[in-house]
Amino acid sequence: MKTLFILNSHAGSVDRTSSVIEAIKEYISSHNNETIEIHETISVGEAETYASKWCRENISENGLKVFACGGDGTVNEVLNGVISYDNVSLGIVPIGTGNDFCRSIPEAGDFLDINAQMEGSAVRCDVIRYSGDIDGKQSVRYCANMFNIGFDCNVVDMTAKIKRSRFISGSLAYLVSVLIILIKKKGANLKIELDGKVFQDGRLLLTSIANGRFCGGGVMSNPLASLCDGYMDVNIVHNVSRLRFLKLFPSYQKGTHIDIEGIEKTVEPHKCRKAVVTPLDGNMRLCTDGEITDAGIITFEIVPSAVNVIVPKK
């Protein structure tokens, strides 16, 4: 079976592509495998276009494997590149910052072990299709893990700015960003319809529309989410006080907030198959698998069992 590894050398705070390439070459040498190709990207969007081109040129009845080596943004690009091709399996080598999508895959071996990846098996996973005004263009795209609007999205935006300063990195940059955005207390003003019913019409702190359970490098914001249940998990977090948020954040981070009595008055959870989010103050900032765009009205729909995802062998 032909296999492609797409590596994003800009992923993560430390460049780990050289060690991944070395491990891939060791596998090729020890298994006498000449059907493996390695491609390093140099620009945003290249992972998507190259994955699509490679699948089109190499598609066969034996199937293909395409590994996204990077963070959740790289996984998103590769997903959008392979989603229209049958008999293609998506693999993930998590060398990015957040690496949240693969955290929701149970019973997996080491995602950084190339041997375990090549000997792994594929499971069918859902994805979320979203359509509407994205960066000024009418587009239809796919999401692997999660969307964040409001507070979470603002934190991702701030985290990226802090990391560019090179003084703070990793999870510390995320926590510092949480505090900065909390001081500003900037949320969003949205109308949210879930399966045709309006659940929010006005200001809120944040909303997440999730396929996976994690965001922000391990924050279990949607602990009941599953990659293969045929539903999206939506959190509507109301416009609570700073003190209330600070008290709830540790449990929200661990995913134990759902056990707090009366939590639905603050964090309102829903499962749905379709969601429509309308920004009430012009456009909104939309964080998709860790990458931020400007968006107008967006329709989100679950696509059950849309993609084969490789689970590394234990």
C-alpha positions as CSV (number, residue, x, y, z in Angstrom):
1,M,0.0,0.0,0.0
2,K,1.4,3.4,-1.0
3,T,2.0,5.8,1.9
4,L,2.6,9.5,2.1
5,F,4.0,11.4,5.1
6,I,3.4,15.1,4.9
7,L,5.5,17.0,7.4
8,N,5.0,20.6,8.6
9,S,8.3,21.8,9.8
10,H,6.7,24.9,11.4
11,A,4.5,22.9,13.7
12,G,5.2,23.0,17.4
13,S,7.6,25.1,19.5
14,V,10.5,22.7,18.6
15,D,11.2,21.4,15.1
16,R,10.8,17.6,15.3
17,T,10.6,16.9,11.6
18,S,14.2,15.7,11.3
19,S,13.7,12.9,13.9
20,V,10.4,11.9,12.3
21,I,12.1,11.7,8.9
22,E,14.9,9.6,10.3
23,A,12.4,7.2,11.8
24,I,10.6,6.9,8.5
25,K,13.8,6.3,6.6
26,E,14.8,3.6,9.2
27,Y,11.4,1.9,8.6
28,I,11.8,2.0,4.8
29,S,15.3,0.5,5.1
30,S,14.5,-2.2,7.6
31,H,11.3,-3.3,5.7
32,N,12.7,-2.8,2.2
33,N,9.7,-0.6,1.5
34,E,9.9,1.7,-1.5
35,T,6.2,2.7,-1.6
36,I,6.6,5.4,1.1
37,E,7.0,9.1,0.1
38,I,8.0,12.0,2.3
39,H,6.9,15.6,1.6
40,E,7.8,18.7,3.7
41,T,5.6,21.7,3.3
42,I,6.9,25.2,3.1
43,S,3.6,27.2,3.1
44,V,0.1,27.4,4.6
45,G,-2.4,25.3,2.6
46,E,0.3,23.2,0.9
47,A,-0.5,20.1,2.9
48,E,-4.1,20.1,1.6
49,T,-3.2,20.7,-2.1
50,Y,-0.3,18.2,-2.1
51,A,-2.4,15.5,-0.4
52,S,-5.2,15.9,-2.9
53,K,-2.8,15.9,-5.9
54,W,-1.0,12.8,-4.5
55,C,-4.2,10.9,-3.9
56,R,-5.5,11.7,-7.4
57,E,-2.3,10.5,-9.0
58,N,-1.9,7.3,-6.9
59,I,-5.3,6.1,-6.1
60,S,-5.7,2.3,-6.3
61,E,-7.9,-0.6,-5.1
62,N,-5.3,-1.4,-2.5
63,G,-5.9,1.9,-0.8
64,L,-3.6,4.7,0.3
65,K,-2.3,6.0,3.6
66,V,-1.6,9.7,4.2
67,F,0.0,10.8,7.5
68,A,-0.3,14.4,8.7
69,C,2.9,15.1,10.7
70,G,2.2,18.3,12.6
71,G,-0.4,19.8,14.8
72,D,-4.2,19.9,14.5
73,G,-4.0,22.6,11.7
74,T,-1.9,20.1,9.6
75,V,-4.5,17.4,10.3
76,N,-7.2,19.7,9.1
77,E,-5.4,20.5,5.9
78,V,-4.7,16.9,5.1
79,L,-8.3,15.9,6.0
80,N,-9.6,18.5,3.5
81,G,-7.1,17.1,0.9
82,V,-8.2,13.5,1.2
83,I,-11.9,13.7,2.1
84,S,-13.1,13.4,-1.4
85,Y,-11.2,10.2,-2.2
86,D,-12.4,6.7,-1.3
87,N,-10.1,4.0,0.2
88,V,-7.7,6.6,1.8
89,S,-6.7,6.3,5.4
90,L,-5.6,9.4,7.4
91,G,-2.8,9.0,9.9
92,I,-1.5,11.5,12.5
93,V,2.0,12.0,13.8
94,P,1.4,14.7,16.5
95,I,4.4,17.0,16.5
96,G,2.5,20.2,16.8
97,T,1.5,22.4,19.8
98,G,-2.0,21.2,20.8
99,N,-2.3,17.7,19.2
100,D,-5.9,17.5,20.5
101,F,-7.6,15.4,17.8
102,C,-5.6,12.2,18.5
103,R,-6.3,12.6,22.3
104,S,-9.9,11.4,21.6
105,I,-8.8,8.2,19.9
106,P,-9.0,5.4,22.5
107,E,-7.0,2.2,22.7
108,A,-4.1,3.7,20.6
109,G,-0.4,2.9,20.7
110,D,2.3,5.5,20.5
111,F,1.4,8.1,17.8
112,L,5.1,9.0,17.5
113,D,6.2,5.4,16.8
114,I,6.4,5.0,13.0
115,N,6.5,1.2,13.3
116,A,3.3,1.2,15.4
117,Q,1.7,3.6,12.9
118,M,2.5,1.5,9.8
119,E,1.2,-1.6,11.6
120,G,-1.9,0.1,12.9
121,S,-5.5,-0.4,11.8
122,A,-8.1,2.1,10.6
123,V,-11.3,3.0,12.3
124,R,-14.2,5.0,10.8
125,C,-14.5,8.5,12.3
126,D,-17.0,11.3,11.9
127,V,-16.1,14.8,10.6
128,I,-17.9,18.1,10.7
129,R,-18.7,19.8,7.4
130,Y,-19.1,23.5,7.6
131,S,-20.2,26.0,5.0
132,G,-20.8,29.7,4.6
133,D,-18.9,33.0,4.5
134,I,-15.3,32.1,5.4
135,D,-12.7,34.9,5.0
136,G,-15.0,36.7,2.6
137,K,-15.6,33.6,0.3
138,Q,-18.5,31.1,0.2
139,S,-16.8,27.9,1.1
140,V,-17.5,24.3,2.1
141,R,-14.8,22.7,4.3
142,Y,-14.3,19.9,6.9
143,C,-13.2,19.9,10.5
144,A,-11.6,16.9,12.3
145,N,-11.8,18.1,15.9
146,M,-13.5,21.2,17.1
147,F,-14.7,24.8,16.5
148,N,-14.3,27.5,19.1
149,I,-16.1,30.9,19.0
150,G,-15.7,33.6,21.7
151,F,-13.5,33.3,24.7
152,D,-11.7,30.1,23.5
153,C,-11.0,31.5,20.1
154,N,-9.7,34.8,21.6
155,V,-7.4,32.7,23.8
156,V,-6.0,30.8,20.8
157,D,-5.4,34.2,19.0
158,M,-3.6,35.6,22.1
159,T,-1.6,32.4,22.6
160,A,-0.3,32.6,19.0
161,K,0.8,36.2,19.6
162,I,2.5,35.4,22.9
163,K,4.4,32.4,21.4
164,R,5.7,34.7,18.6
165,S,7.4,36.7,21.4
166,R,9.5,33.6,22.1
167,F,9.5,34.4,25.9
168,I,6.7,32.0,26.8
169,S,5.7,28.8,25.1
170,G,3.6,25.6,25.4
171,S,0.8,25.3,28.0
172,L,2.1,28.3,30.0
173,A,1.4,30.5,27.0
174,Y,-2.1,29.2,26.9
175,L,-2.7,29.8,30.6
176,V,-1.3,33.4,30.4
177,S,-3.6,34.0,27.4
178,V,-6.6,32.8,29.5
179,L,-5.8,35.3,32.2
180,I,-5.3,38.2,29.6
181,I,-8.6,37.4,27.8
182,L,-10.4,37.0,31.1
183,I,-9.4,40.5,32.1
184,K,-10.8,41.8,28.8
185,K,-13.8,39.4,29.2
186,K,-14.4,39.4,25.5
187,G,-16.9,36.9,24.4
188,A,-19.3,36.9,21.4
189,N,-22.7,38.0,20.3
190,L,-24.4,35.1,18.5
191,K,-27.6,33.4,17.5
192,I,-27.2,29.6,17.8
193,E,-29.7,27.1,16.2
194,L,-29.3,23.4,16.9
195,D,-31.4,21.0,14.8
196,G,-33.7,23.9,13.9
197,K,-34.3,25.2,17.4
198,V,-32.8,28.5,18.8
199,F,-30.9,28.0,22.0
200,Q,-29.0,31.3,22.1
201,D,-29.7,34.8,20.9
202,G,-27.4,37.3,22.4
203,R,-24.1,37.7,24.2
204,L,-22.3,34.7,25.7
205,L,-18.8,33.9,26.8
206,L,-18.0,31.1,24.3
207,T,-19.4,28.2,22.3
208,S,-17.6,25.1,21.1
209,I,-18.9,22.8,18.4
210,A,-17.1,19.5,18.8
211,N,-16.3,16.2,17.2
212,G,-13.5,15.4,19.7
213,R,-13.3,16.1,23.4
214,F,-10.2,18.3,23.7
215,C,-9.0,21.8,22.8
216,G,-6.2,24.1,23.8
217,G,-3.6,21.3,24.2
218,G,-5.6,19.0,26.5
219,V,-8.5,21.0,27.9
220,M,-11.4,18.5,28.0
221,S,-14.1,21.0,27.3
222,N,-16.5,18.4,25.7
223,P,-16.0,15.2,27.8
224,L,-19.1,13.5,26.3
225,A,-18.0,13.9,22.7
226,S,-17.1,10.9,20.5
227,L,-15.5,10.7,17.1
228,C,-17.9,8.0,16.0
229,D,-21.3,8.6,17.5
230,G,-22.9,10.5,14.6
231,Y,-23.4,13.7,16.7
232,M,-21.7,17.0,17.3
233,D,-21.3,18.1,21.0
234,V,-22.1,21.8,21.5
235,N,-21.3,23.8,24.6
236,I,-23.0,27.2,25.2
237,V,-21.1,28.9,28.0
238,H,-23.1,31.8,29.3
239,N,-21.7,35.3,30.1
240,V,-20.7,34.5,33.7
241,S,-18.7,36.7,36.0
242,R,-14.9,36.5,36.1
243,L,-15.0,35.0,39.6
244,R,-17.4,32.3,38.6
245,F,-15.3,31.5,35.6
246,L,-12.1,31.2,37.7
247,K,-13.8,28.8,40.0
248,L,-15.1,26.6,37.2
249,F,-12.0,26.7,35.0
250,P,-10.0,23.9,36.8
251,S,-13.0,21.5,36.4
252,Y,-13.7,22.7,32.9
253,Q,-10.0,21.9,32.0
254,K,-10.3,18.4,33.4
255,G,-13.8,17.7,31.9
256,T,-15.3,17.2,35.4
257,H,-17.5,20.2,35.2
258,I,-20.4,18.0,33.9
259,D,-20.5,16.5,37.4
260,I,-21.3,19.8,39.1
261,E,-24.9,20.2,40.1
262,G,-26.7,22.9,38.2
263,I,-23.7,23.3,35.7
264,E,-26.2,23.6,32.8
265,K,-27.1,27.1,33.9
266,T,-23.5,28.1,33.2
267,V,-22.2,25.5,30.7
268,E,-25.2,24.3,28.6
269,P,-24.4,21.0,26.7
270,H,-26.2,19.8,23.7
271,K,-25.9,17.0,21.1
272,C,-27.0,17.7,17.6
273,R,-26.6,16.8,13.9
274,K,-26.8,20.3,12.5
275,A,-26.0,23.8,13.9
276,V,-26.3,27.3,12.4
277,V,-24.3,30.1,14.1
278,T,-25.1,33.7,13.1
279,P,-22.8,36.5,14.3
280,L,-25.0,39.5,15.5
281,D,-22.1,42.0,15.3
282,G,-20.9,41.6,11.7
283,N,-18.4,38.8,11.3
284,M,-17.1,36.5,14.0
285,R,-13.7,35.0,14.7
286,L,-13.9,31.2,14.1
287,C,-11.2,28.9,15.4
288,T,-11.2,25.6,13.4
289,D,-8.8,22.9,14.6
290,G,-6.7,25.6,16.1
291,E,-6.6,27.9,13.1
292,I,-8.5,31.2,13.0
293,T,-10.6,32.8,10.2
294,D,-13.2,35.5,9.9
295,A,-16.6,34.2,9.3
296,G,-20.2,35.2,8.7
297,I,-23.2,32.8,9.0
298,I,-21.9,29.3,9.2
299,T,-23.8,26.0,9.0
300,F,-22.2,22.9,10.7
301,E,-23.3,19.4,9.9
302,I,-22.0,16.0,11.2
303,V,-20.8,13.6,8.5
304,P,-20.9,10.1,10.1
305,S,-18.1,7.7,9.4
306,A,-16.6,10.0,6.8
307,V,-12.9,9.1,7.1
308,N,-10.7,6.2,8.0
309,V,-8.3,7.2,10.8
310,I,-5.2,5.0,11.5
311,V,-4.9,3.9,15.1
312,P,-1.3,2.9,16.0
313,K,-0.8,-0.6,17.1
314,K,0.0,-1.1,20.8
